Amino acid sequence: HFLKSIPFALDNVQELFSQGRIAVELPELKKAIEQVVASGQFEPFDTERGAQSLLTVRIHSFSYKKGGIPPDPSGNGGGFTFDCRFLHNPGRYEPYKQLTGRDEPVINFLQHHSKMGEFLNDVFRIVDEAVENYIERSFTNLMVSFGCTGGQHRSVYAADALAKHLKEKYGVALELEHIEQEKKNWINK
């Protein structure tokens, strides 16, 4: 959330400087702001460009125990695979056993009792660089997979979060598959 607010903050500070509404002289701050703006580092990505690109990002959740890492149908030999098993597992507690990473109690658990947020920030940073590079180079496929023990809680939540992030930030074509959950028609006993 903080990173998303930076472009707006930069615009606001520039506007204050241009209108002379800052009561004290801050030449070094003004110079630093100008350098950050000139770098373009915080410019939002053109989602229309992403939507018109050739890139399709395939995102999977899977179970290491039941099926293992999914094959890459593009023939490129795979992509990123992130292991969610180190994160606190809601599936170890009775109230969550029949739920998935899409259910509100599990979402709350992962957001408040695990390091899921930190993990996803790192994933977004890594995958964003690949997506931007692949769009620039006119690549057609990128695969990102999230695995956990049963493919039910952590990996489902992480795959959904990445899909939402990429859709909002880049507008690229997405294919989202929750391998274990789709096999069970989302019914967990």
N, CA and C atoms as a LAMMPS dump frame, in Angstrom:
ITEM: TIMESTEP
0
ITEM: NUMBER OF ATOMS
567
ITEM: BOX BOUNDS ff ff ff
-5.0000000000000000e+02 5.0000000000000000e+02
-5.0000000000000000e+02 5.0000000000000000e+02
-5.0000000000000000e+02 5.0000000000000000e+02
ITEM: ATOMS id mol type element x y z
1 1 1 N 0.822 -1.189 0
2 1 2 C 0 0 0
3 1 3 C 0.868 1.256 0
4 2 1 N 1.956 1.203 0.756
5 2 2 C 2.838 2.357 0.821
6 2 3 C 3.426 2.668 -0.55
7 3 1 N 3.927 1.635 -1.237
8 3 2 C 4.533 1.858 -2.548
9 3 3 C 3.534 2.428 -3.544
10 4 1 N 2.279 1.986 -3.453
11 4 2 C 1.248 2.505 -4.362
12 4 3 C 0.956 3.978 -4.098
13 5 1 N 1.203 4.448 -2.881
14 5 2 C 0.911 5.837 -2.537
15 5 3 C 2.02 6.798 -2.954
16 6 1 N 3.195 6.293 -3.281
17 6 2 C 4.334 7.16 -3.586
18 6 3 C 4.076 8.085 -4.78
19 7 1 N 3.557 7.599 -5.917
20 7 2 C 3.318 8.533 -7.031
21 7 3 C 2.397 9.695 -6.645
22 8 1 N 1.367 9.422 -5.867
23 8 2 C 0.447 10.474 -5.44
24 8 3 C 1.145 11.456 -4.496
25 9 1 N 1.96 10.939 -3.596
26 9 2 C 2.702 11.798 -2.673
27 9 3 C 3.678 12.697 -3.431
28 10 1 N 4.354 12.134 -4.426
29 10 2 C 5.282 12.935 -5.228
30 10 3 C 4.545 14.053 -5.956
31 11 1 N 3.391 13.733 -6.529
32 11 2 C 2.585 14.762 -7.205
33 11 3 C 2.184 15.867 -6.239
34 12 1 N 1.753 15.469 -5.037
35 12 2 C 1.325 16.457 -4.04
36 12 3 C 2.472 17.367 -3.61
37 13 1 N 3.634 16.784 -3.345
38 13 2 C 4.776 17.584 -2.902
39 13 3 C 5.23 18.516 -4.025
40 14 1 N 5.248 18.024 -5.268
41 14 2 C 5.625 18.884 -6.394
42 14 3 C 4.657 20.056 -6.531
43 15 1 N 3.377 19.787 -6.369
44 15 2 C 2.36 20.834 -6.453
45 15 3 C 2.579 21.885 -5.357
46 16 1 N 2.873 21.431 -4.146
47 16 2 C 3.138 22.367 -3.046
48 16 3 C 4.347 23.255 -3.341
49 17 1 N 5.404 22.644 -3.891
50 17 2 C 6.592 23.424 -4.244
51 17 3 C 6.265 24.426 -5.343
52 18 1 N 5.546 23.996 -6.371
53 18 2 C 5.265 24.88 -7.507
54 18 3 C 4.36 26.045 -7.116
55 19 1 N 3.498 25.864 -6.139
56 19 2 C 2.593 26.924 -5.696
57 19 3 C 3.21 27.779 -4.585
58 20 1 N 4.402 27.403 -4.149
59 20 2 C 5.063 28.154 -3.086
60 20 3 C 4.35 28.033 -1.749
61 21 1 N 3.686 26.906 -1.521
62 21 2 C 2.892 26.731 -0.302
63 21 3 C 3.67 26.095 0.843
64 22 1 N 4.966 25.88 0.661
65 22 2 C 5.793 25.355 1.752
66 22 3 C 6.503 26.554 2.369
67 23 1 N 6.28 26.767 3.653
68 23 2 C 6.697 27.997 4.329
69 23 3 C 8.206 28.134 4.511
70 24 1 N 8.948 27.04 4.441
71 24 2 C 10.395 27.103 4.634
72 24 3 C 11.095 26.675 3.357
73 25 1 N 12.323 27.122 3.203
74 25 2 C 13.126 26.738 2.051
75 25 3 C 13.686 25.331 2.273
76 26 1 N 13.449 24.46 1.342
77 26 2 C 13.949 23.086 1.428
78 26 3 C 14.582 22.691 0.09
79 27 1 N 15.692 23.339 -0.268
80 27 2 C 16.273 23.091 -1.592
81 27 3 C 16.743 21.648 -1.808
82 28 1 N 17.271 21.021 -0.776
83 28 2 C 17.746 19.643 -0.931
84 28 3 C 16.581 18.673 -1.113
85 29 1 N 15.51 18.898 -0.368
86 29 2 C 14.322 18.053 -0.531
87 29 3 C 13.73 18.236 -1.924
88 30 1 N 13.635 19.487 -2.359
89 30 2 C 13.095 19.768 -3.701
90 30 3 C 13.945 19.073 -4.771
91 31 1 N 15.258 19.151 -4.63
92 31 2 C 16.168 18.514 -5.591
93 31 3 C 15.987 16.989 -5.574
94 32 1 N 15.867 16.406 -4.373
95 32 2 C 15.686 14.95 -4.261
96 32 3 C 14.364 14.52 -4.899
97 33 1 N 13.294 15.29 -4.667
98 33 2 C 11.988 14.971 -5.26
99 33 3 C 12.079 15.031 -6.778
100 34 1 N 12.723 16.053 -7.288
101 34 2 C 12.869 16.2 -8.74
102 34 3 C 13.64 15.022 -9.342
103 35 1 N 14.671 14.559 -8.645
104 35 2 C 15.452 13.424 -9.131
105 35 3 C 14.613 12.137 -9.144
106 36 1 N 13.828 11.929 -8.09
107 36 2 C 12.977 10.736 -8.028
108 36 3 C 11.943 10.766 -9.147
109 37 1 N 11.322 11.917 -9.356
110 37 2 C 10.319 12.043 -10.417
111 37 3 C 10.963 11.818 -11.785
112 38 1 N 12.126 12.418 -12.003
113 38 2 C 12.813 12.28 -13.29
114 38 3 C 13.218 10.835 -13.58
115 39 1 N 13.474 10.066 -12.519
116 39 2 C 13.885 8.665 -12.72
117 39 3 C 12.759 7.816 -13.302
118 40 1 N 11.517 8.246 -13.079
119 40 2 C 10.371 7.477 -13.572
120 40 3 C 10.122 6.197 -12.808
121 41 1 N 10.858 5.987 -11.747
122 41 2 C 10.781 4.736 -10.995
123 41 3 C 9.401 4.479 -10.407
124 42 1 N 8.672 5.527 -10.085
125 42 2 C 7.37 5.344 -9.45
126 42 3 C 6.198 5.65 -10.382
127 43 1 N 6.492 5.735 -11.662
128 43 2 C 5.41 5.923 -12.628
129 43 3 C 4.608 4.634 -12.729
130 44 1 N 3.285 4.718 -12.715
131 44 2 C 2.499 3.491 -12.854
132 44 3 C 2.674 2.889 -14.243
133 45 1 N 2.605 1.567 -14.306
134 45 2 C 2.743 0.868 -15.575
135 45 3 C 1.498 1.124 -16.417
136 46 1 N 1.668 1.232 -17.714
137 46 2 C 0.551 1.449 -18.632
138 46 3 C -0.21 0.133 -18.804
139 47 1 N -1.338 -0.002 -18.104
140 47 2 C -2.096 -1.259 -18.146
141 47 3 C -2.638 -1.559 -19.531
142 48 1 N -2.888 -0.52 -20.311
143 48 2 C -3.351 -0.756 -21.688
144 48 3 C -2.252 -1.456 -22.497
145 49 1 N -1.018 -1.034 -22.282
146 49 2 C 0.124 -1.674 -22.945
147 49 3 C 0.237 -3.14 -22.515
148 50 1 N 0.037 -3.391 -21.217
149 50 2 C 0.084 -4.762 -20.723
150 50 3 C -1.025 -5.609 -21.31
151 51 1 N -2.235 -5.041 -21.391
152 51 2 C -3.379 -5.78 -21.932
153 51 3 C -3.201 -6.09 -23.409
154 52 1 N -2.481 -5.235 -24.132
155 52 2 C -2.27 -5.457 -25.562
156 52 3 C -1.031 -6.287 -25.854
157 53 1 N -0.295 -6.62 -24.813
158 53 2 C 0.934 -7.396 -25.017
159 53 3 C 0.59 -8.845 -25.369
160 54 1 N 1.593 -9.567 -25.77
161 54 2 C 1.437 -10.98 -26.129
162 54 3 C 1.499 -11.891 -24.903
163 55 1 N 1.83 -11.331 -23.765
164 55 2 C 2.114 -12.132 -22.578
165 55 3 C 0.862 -12.701 -21.919
166 56 1 N 0.92 -13.989 -21.618
167 56 2 C -0.069 -14.651 -20.768
168 56 3 C 0.675 -15.199 -19.56
169 57 1 N 0.194 -14.849 -18.375
170 57 2 C 0.798 -15.355 -17.149
171 57 3 C -0.103 -16.462 -16.616
172 58 1 N 0.473 -17.661 -16.469
173 58 2 C -0.251 -18.804 -15.915
174 58 3 C 0.142 -18.939 -14.445
175 59 1 N -0.868 -18.916 -13.591
176 59 2 C -0.626 -18.985 -12.158
177 59 3 C -1.305 -20.232 -11.623
178 60 1 N -0.565 -21.014 -10.834
179 60 2 C -1.095 -22.258 -10.27
180 60 3 C -0.916 -22.292 -8.759
181 61 1 N -1.862 -22.933 -8.089
182 61 2 C -1.624 -23.406 -6.73
183 61 3 C -1.597 -24.925 -6.825
184 62 1 N -0.765 -25.544 -6.015
185 62 2 C -0.625 -26.998 -6.092
186 62 3 C -0.198 -27.564 -4.749
187 63 1 N -0.243 -28.884 -4.648
188 63 2 C 0.176 -29.604 -3.451
189 63 3 C 1.494 -30.319 -3.738
190 64 1 N 2.475 -30.09 -2.889
191 64 2 C 3.726 -30.837 -3.015
192 64 3 C 3.493 -32.321 -2.737
193 65 1 N 2.591 -32.646 -1.806
194 65 2 C 2.346 -34.036 -1.416
195 65 3 C 1.559 -34.812 -2.468
196 66 1 N 0.578 -34.168 -3.082
197 66 2 C -0.364 -34.892 -3.94
198 66 3 C 0.015 -34.924 -5.407
199 67 1 N 0.557 -33.843 -5.939
200 67 2 C 0.833 -33.84 -7.371
201 67 3 C 2.157 -33.244 -7.772
202 68 1 N 2.73 -32.5 -6.882
203 68 2 C 4.016 -31.883 -7.173
204 68 3 C 3.898 -30.677 -8.099
205 69 1 N 5.048 -30.164 -8.461
206 69 2 C 5.126 -28.955 -9.286
207 69 3 C 4.471 -29.228 -10.639
208 70 1 N 3.557 -28.359 -11.067
209 70 2 C 2.862 -28.589 -12.336
210 70 3 C 3.791 -28.414 -13.537
211 71 1 N 3.533 -29.174 -14.601
212 71 2 C 4.333 -29.022 -15.814
213 71 3 C 3.973 -27.72 -16.526
214 72 1 N 4.896 -27.235 -17.329
215 72 2 C 4.684 -26.01 -18.098
216 72 3 C 4.199 -26.381 -19.494
217 73 1 N 2.933 -26.098 -19.829
218 73 2 C 2.405 -26.476 -21.139
219 73 3 C 2.967 -25.65 -22.294
220 74 1 N 3.671 -24.546 -21.989
221 74 2 C 4.19 -23.685 -23.054
222 74 3 C 5.432 -24.259 -23.719
223 75 1 N 6.065 -25.228 -23.053
224 75 2 C 7.297 -25.779 -23.597
225 75 3 C 8.534 -24.995 -23.202
226 76 1 N 8.379 -23.984 -22.372
227 76 2 C 9.522 -23.169 -21.96
228 76 3 C 10.251 -23.721 -20.746
229 77 1 N 9.76 -24.807 -20.191
230 77 2 C 10.465 -25.448 -19.096
231 77 3 C 10.132 -24.918 -17.722
232 78 1 N 9.041 -24.196 -17.585
233 78 2 C 8.632 -23.731 -16.253
234 78 3 C 8.883 -22.265 -16.047
235 79 1 N 8.711 -21.841 -14.84
236 79 2 C 8.883 -20.44 -14.483
237 79 3 C 9.222 -20.365 -13.015
238 80 1 N 8.592 -19.469 -12.312
239 80 2 C 8.82 -19.328 -10.884
240 80 3 C 7.969 -20.337 -10.115
241 81 1 N 8.585 -20.972 -9.114
242 81 2 C 7.848 -21.825 -8.186
243 81 3 C 8.184 -21.354 -6.783
244 82 1 N 7.135 -20.978 -6.057
245 82 2 C 7.308 -20.469 -4.701
246 82 3 C 6.743 -21.466 -3.706
247 83 1 N 7.537 -21.781 -2.694
248 83 2 C 7.173 -22.759 -1.675
249 83 3 C 6.561 -22.027 -0.484
250 84 1 N 5.285 -22.271 -0.243
251 84 2 C 4.559 -21.606 0.859
252 84 3 C 4.59 -22.414 2.147
253 85 1 N 5.263 -23.564 2.157
254 85 2 C 5.205 -24.44 3.325
255 85 3 C 5.857 -23.852 4.565
256 86 1 N 6.697 -22.845 4.423
257 86 2 C 7.329 -22.236 5.595
258 86 3 C 6.384 -21.297 6.335
259 87 1 N 5.288 -20.922 5.685
260 87 2 C 4.324 -20.014 6.311
261 87 3 C 3.425 -20.774 7.277
262 88 1 N 3 -20.108 8.328
263 88 2 C 2.117 -20.702 9.332
264 88 3 C 0.894 -21.296 8.63
265 89 1 N 0.597 -22.549 8.901
266 89 2 C -0.423 -23.3 8.16
267 89 3 C -1.755 -23.336 8.904
268 90 1 N -2.787 -22.669 8.359
269 90 2 C -4.098 -22.744 9.007
270 90 3 C -4.696 -24.148 8.955
271 91 1 N -4.253 -24.967 8.014
272 91 2 C -4.761 -26.334 7.886
273 91 3 C -4.428 -27.238 9.065
274 92 1 N -3.582 -26.765 9.947
275 92 2 C -3.237 -27.552 11.137
276 92 3 C -4.25 -27.364 12.255
277 93 1 N -5.206 -26.481 12.062
278 93 2 C -6.189 -26.178 13.093
279 93 3 C -7.575 -26.575 12.611
280 94 1 N -8.297 -27.254 13.469
281 94 2 C -9.606 -27.827 13.123
282 94 3 C -10.578 -26.849 12.452
283 95 1 N -10.729 -25.622 12.94
284 95 2 C -11.722 -24.728 12.328
285 95 3 C -11.463 -24.417 10.839
286 96 1 N -10.225 -24.636 10.386
287 96 2 C -9.855 -24.267 9.017
288 96 3 C -9.705 -25.466 8.075
289 97 1 N -9.793 -26.676 8.6
290 97 2 C -9.472 -27.866 7.816
291 97 3 C -10.315 -28.022 6.553
292 98 1 N -11.581 -27.643 6.58
293 98 2 C -12.434 -27.817 5.405
294 98 3 C -12.539 -26.536 4.57
295 99 1 N -11.854 -25.488 4.994
296 99 2 C -11.886 -24.219 4.275
297 99 3 C -10.716 -24.127 3.302
298 100 1 N -10.713 -23.088 2.485
299 100 2 C -9.616 -22.868 1.54
300 100 3 C -9.065 -21.459 1.715
301 101 1 N -8.052 -21.154 0.944
302 101 2 C -7.443 -19.828 0.947
303 101 3 C -8.348 -18.744 0.411
304 102 1 N -9.539 -19.1 -0.022
305 102 2 C -10.512 -18.109 -0.469
306 102 3 C -11.556 -17.785 0.595
307 103 1 N -11.551 -18.524 1.68
308 103 2 C -12.532 -18.308 2.742
309 103 3 C -12.028 -17.252 3.727
310 104 1 N -12.932 -16.382 4.152
311 104 2 C -12.579 -15.242 4.998
312 104 3 C -11.814 -15.621 6.272
313 105 1 N -12.214 -16.671 7.001
314 105 2 C -11.429 -17.019 8.203
315 105 3 C -9.971 -17.385 7.873
316 106 1 N -9.758 -18.066 6.761
317 106 2 C -8.394 -18.43 6.354
318 106 3 C -7.631 -17.184 5.911
319 107 1 N -8.297 -16.33 5.165
320 107 2 C -7.666 -15.079 4.734
321 107 3 C -7.218 -14.276 5.949
322 108 1 N -8.089 -14.143 6.929
323 108 2 C -7.736 -13.415 8.158
324 108 3 C -6.57 -14.074 8.88
325 109 1 N -6.597 -15.401 8.961
326 109 2 C -5.508 -16.138 9.602
327 109 3 C -4.182 -15.823 8.905
328 110 1 N -4.166 -15.943 7.584
329 110 2 C -2.928 -15.736 6.83
330 110 3 C -2.441 -14.293 6.921
331 111 1 N -3.356 -13.356 6.95
332 111 2 C -2.968 -11.946 7.025
333 111 3 C -2.479 -11.542 8.411
334 112 1 N -2.986 -12.196 9.46
335 112 2 C -2.664 -11.759 10.813
336 112 3 C -1.792 -12.721 11.617
337 113 1 N -1.667 -13.972 11.165
338 113 2 C -0.909 -14.958 11.944
339 113 3 C 0.169 -15.661 11.125
340 114 1 N 0.573 -15.028 10.039
341 114 2 C 1.666 -15.583 9.238
342 114 3 C 2.421 -14.421 8.605
343 115 1 N 3.476 -14.75 7.916
344 115 2 C 4.264 -13.732 7.22
345 115 3 C 3.869 -13.658 5.752
346 116 1 N 2.61 -13.969 5.458
347 116 2 C 2.133 -13.987 4.083
348 116 3 C 2.324 -12.627 3.398
349 117 1 N 2.037 -11.542 4.087
350 117 2 C 2.173 -10.211 3.48
351 117 3 C 3.598 -9.923 3.045
352 118 1 N 4.561 -10.214 3.907
353 118 2 C 5.972 -10.009 3.574
354 118 3 C 6.379 -10.902 2.402
355 119 1 N 5.944 -12.159 2.459
356 119 2 C 6.239 -13.116 1.393
357 119 3 C 5.706 -12.602 0.057
358 120 1 N 4.447 -12.172 0.037
359 120 2 C 3.849 -11.705 -1.213
360 120 3 C 4.518 -10.442 -1.733
361 121 1 N 4.939 -9.549 -0.853
362 121 2 C 5.663 -8.361 -1.322
363 121 3 C 6.928 -8.763 -2.067
364 122 1 N 7.642 -9.756 -1.549
365 122 2 C 8.848 -10.244 -2.231
366 122 3 C 8.491 -10.898 -3.563
367 123 1 N 7.432 -11.707 -3.567
368 123 2 C 6.989 -12.358 -4.805
369 123 3 C 6.611 -11.297 -5.842
370 124 1 N 5.825 -10.302 -5.431
371 124 2 C 5.405 -9.256 -6.372
372 124 3 C 6.611 -8.552 -6.977
373 125 1 N 7.603 -8.251 -6.142
374 125 2 C 8.795 -7.554 -6.635
375 125 3 C 9.515 -8.379 -7.699
376 126 1 N 9.665 -9.662 -7.445
377 126 2 C 10.362 -10.544 -8.386
378 126 3 C 9.548 -10.731 -9.665
379 127 1 N 8.283 -11.06 -9.522
380 127 2 C 7.449 -11.341 -10.694
381 127 3 C 7.211 -10.069 -11.501
382 128 1 N 7.053 -8.921 -10.846
383 128 2 C 6.863 -7.656 -11.574
384 128 3 C 8.014 -7.402 -12.537
385 129 1 N 9.239 -7.629 -12.068
386 129 2 C 10.4 -7.403 -12.946
387 129 3 C 10.348 -8.32 -14.161
388 130 1 N 9.97 -9.578 -13.946
389 130 2 C 9.877 -10.513 -15.066
390 130 3 C 8.767 -10.094 -16.023
391 131 1 N 7.605 -9.719 -15.498
392 131 2 C 6.479 -9.322 -16.351
393 131 3 C 6.865 -8.12 -17.21
394 132 1 N 7.465 -7.11 -16.602
395 132 2 C 7.848 -5.921 -17.366
396 132 3 C 8.878 -6.271 -18.434
397 133 1 N 9.838 -7.098 -18.078
398 133 2 C 10.856 -7.526 -19.035
399 133 3 C 10.231 -8.345 -20.167
400 134 1 N 9.33 -9.256 -19.828
401 134 2 C 8.704 -10.11 -20.831
402 134 3 C 7.8 -9.311 -21.758
403 135 1 N 7.11 -8.318 -21.237
404 135 2 C 6.285 -7.449 -22.093
405 135 3 C 7.186 -6.691 -23.059
406 136 1 N 8.257 -6.146 -22.525
407 136 2 C 9.207 -5.384 -23.344
408 136 3 C 9.801 -6.24 -24.458
409 137 1 N 10.063 -7.496 -24.178
410 137 2 C 10.709 -8.397 -25.142
411 137 3 C 9.699 -9.209 -25.966
412 138 1 N 8.416 -8.914 -25.798
413 138 2 C 7.334 -9.594 -26.534
414 138 3 C 7.295 -11.093 -26.282
415 139 1 N 7.628 -11.519 -25.068
416 139 2 C 7.487 -12.93 -24.71
417 139 3 C 6.001 -13.244 -24.58
418 140 1 N 5.666 -14.512 -24.736
419 140 2 C 4.256 -14.901 -24.724
420 140 3 C 3.826 -15.641 -23.467
421 141 1 N 4.763 -16.206 -22.707
422 141 2 C 4.386 -17.043 -21.567
423 141 3 C 5.256 -16.799 -20.348
424 142 1 N 4.583 -16.792 -19.205
425 142 2 C 5.266 -16.813 -17.92
426 142 3 C 4.42 -17.673 -17
427 143 1 N 5.057 -18.58 -16.298
428 143 2 C 4.347 -19.462 -15.379
429 143 3 C 4.834 -19.184 -13.961
430 144 1 N 3.87 -19.064 -13.042
431 144 2 C 4.19 -18.851 -11.636
432 144 3 C 3.357 -19.835 -10.831
433 145 1 N 4.012 -20.63 -10.002
434 145 2 C 3.308 -21.645 -9.217
435 145 3 C 3.59 -21.45 -7.734
436 146 1 N 2.559 -21.717 -6.937
437 146 2 C 2.667 -21.649 -5.484
438 146 3 C 2.307 -23.02 -4.932
439 147 1 N 3.21 -23.614 -4.165
440 147 2 C 2.95 -24.912 -3.575
441 147 3 C 2.885 -24.85 -2.067
442 148 1 N 2.045 -25.709 -1.512
443 148 2 C 2.013 -25.918 -0.069
444 148 3 C 1.719 -27.397 0.156
445 149 1 N 1.518 -27.797 1.366
446 149 2 C 1.366 -29.215 1.661
447 149 3 C 0.185 -29.826 0.928
448 150 1 N -1.002 -29.211 1.068
449 150 2 C -2.208 -29.792 0.47
450 150 3 C -2.786 -29.036 -0.697
451 151 1 N -2.228 -27.877 -1.035
452 151 2 C -2.759 -27.091 -2.136
453 151 3 C -4.132 -26.517 -1.835
454 152 1 N -4.369 -26.173 -0.584
455 152 2 C -5.717 -25.797 -0.152
456 152 3 C -5.79 -24.409 0.48
457 153 1 N -4.81 -24.041 1.272
458 153 2 C -4.897 -22.792 2.026
459 153 3 C -3.894 -21.75 1.527
460 154 1 N -2.623 -21.94 1.893
461 154 2 C -1.589 -20.942 1.628
462 154 3 C -1.356 -20.721 0.147
463 155 1 N -1.221 -21.797 -0.614
464 155 2 C -0.943 -21.649 -2.045
465 155 3 C -2.132 -21.053 -2.79
466 156 1 N -3.339 -21.393 -2.389
467 156 2 C -4.544 -20.832 -3.023
468 156 3 C -4.588 -19.321 -2.789
469 157 1 N -4.379 -18.926 -1.539
470 157 2 C -4.399 -17.506 -1.202
471 157 3 C -3.318 -16.753 -1.985
472 158 1 N -2.111 -17.29 -2.014
473 158 2 C -0.998 -16.616 -2.695
474 158 3 C -1.252 -16.506 -4.202
475 159 1 N -1.756 -17.566 -4.828
476 159 2 C -2.044 -17.528 -6.269
477 159 3 C -3.11 -16.491 -6.582
478 160 1 N -4.164 -16.452 -5.789
479 160 2 C -5.211 -15.45 -5.995
480 160 3 C -4.667 -14.034 -5.823
481 161 1 N -3.829 -13.839 -4.814
482 161 2 C -3.271 -12.506 -4.551
483 161 3 C -2.389 -12.049 -5.716
484 162 1 N -1.572 -12.954 -6.258
485 162 2 C -0.727 -12.573 -7.387
486 162 3 C -1.579 -12.264 -8.617
487 163 1 N -2.592 -13.067 -8.873
488 163 2 C -3.458 -12.819 -10.03
489 163 3 C -4.106 -11.439 -9.923
490 164 1 N -4.603 -11.103 -8.755
491 164 2 C -5.234 -9.794 -8.542
492 164 3 C -4.212 -8.675 -8.749
493 165 1 N -3.04 -8.848 -8.18
494 165 2 C -1.975 -7.848 -8.299
495 165 3 C -1.601 -7.603 -9.763
496 166 1 N -1.38 -8.683 -10.515
497 166 2 C -0.962 -8.538 -11.914
498 166 3 C -2.064 -7.944 -12.778
499 167 1 N -3.295 -8.315 -12.521
500 167 2 C -4.419 -7.776 -13.293
501 167 3 C -4.521 -6.271 -13.073
502 168 1 N -4.437 -5.847 -11.808
503 168 2 C -4.552 -4.427 -11.49
504 168 3 C -3.357 -3.621 -12.001
505 169 1 N -2.16 -4.159 -11.845
506 169 2 C -0.958 -3.386 -12.18
507 169 3 C -0.616 -3.418 -13.659
508 170 1 N -0.835 -4.567 -14.326
509 170 2 C -0.376 -4.715 -15.703
510 170 3 C -1.488 -4.959 -16.718
511 171 1 N -2.605 -5.497 -16.294
512 171 2 C -3.677 -5.791 -17.239
513 171 3 C -3.359 -6.922 -18.194
514 172 1 N -2.362 -7.731 -17.884
515 172 2 C -1.966 -8.827 -18.776
516 172 3 C -2.994 -9.957 -18.73
517 173 1 N -2.962 -10.791 -19.759
518 173 2 C -3.824 -11.972 -19.782
519 173 3 C -3.361 -12.94 -18.705
520 174 1 N -4.326 -13.5 -17.99
521 174 2 C -4.017 -14.418 -16.897
522 174 3 C -4.785 -15.717 -17.066
523 175 1 N -4.157 -16.799 -16.657
524 175 2 C -4.825 -18.089 -16.497
525 175 3 C -4.524 -18.544 -15.081
526 176 1 N -5.573 -18.748 -14.295
527 176 2 C -5.417 -19.111 -12.892
528 176 3 C -5.992 -20.499 -12.68
529 177 1 N -5.163 -21.396 -12.141
530 177 2 C -5.607 -22.771 -11.902
531 177 3 C -5.215 -23.185 -10.488
532 178 1 N -6.199 -23.672 -9.758
533 178 2 C -5.962 -24.214 -8.422
534 178 3 C -6.091 -25.737 -8.549
535 179 1 N -4.993 -26.389 -8.791
536 179 2 C -4.976 -27.789 -9.217
537 179 3 C -5.71 -28.702 -8.245
538 180 1 N -5.321 -28.71 -6.98
539 180 2 C -5.953 -29.635 -6.028
540 180 3 C -7.413 -29.28 -5.772
541 181 1 N -7.7 -28.01 -5.643
542 181 2 C -9.073 -27.6 -5.35
543 181 3 C -10.006 -27.887 -6.522
544 182 1 N -9.523 -27.691 -7.726
545 182 2 C -10.363 -27.96 -8.898
546 182 3 C -10.602 -29.454 -9.064
547 183 1 N -9.619 -30.287 -8.699
548 183 2 C -9.814 -31.747 -8.729
549 183 3 C -10.94 -32.163 -7.785
550 184 1 N -11.038 -31.469 -6.64
551 184 2 C -12.035 -31.817 -5.61
552 184 3 C -13.311 -30.982 -5.741
553 185 1 N -13.411 -30.209 -6.815
554 185 2 C -14.551 -29.318 -7.003
555 185 3 C -14.739 -28.388 -5.797
556 186 1 N -13.612 -27.998 -5.182
557 186 2 C -13.568 -27.09 -4.045
558 186 3 C -14.281 -27.64 -2.809
559 187 1 N -14.423 -28.969 -2.741
560 187 2 C -15.045 -29.604 -1.562
561 187 3 C -13.944 -30.28 -0.759
562 188 1 N -13.769 -29.869 0.474
563 188 2 C -12.71 -30.383 1.333
564 188 3 C -13.317 -31.115 2.51
565 189 1 N -12.974 -32.388 2.64
566 189 2 C -13.536 -33.212 3.724
567 189 3 C -12.463 -33.593 4.713
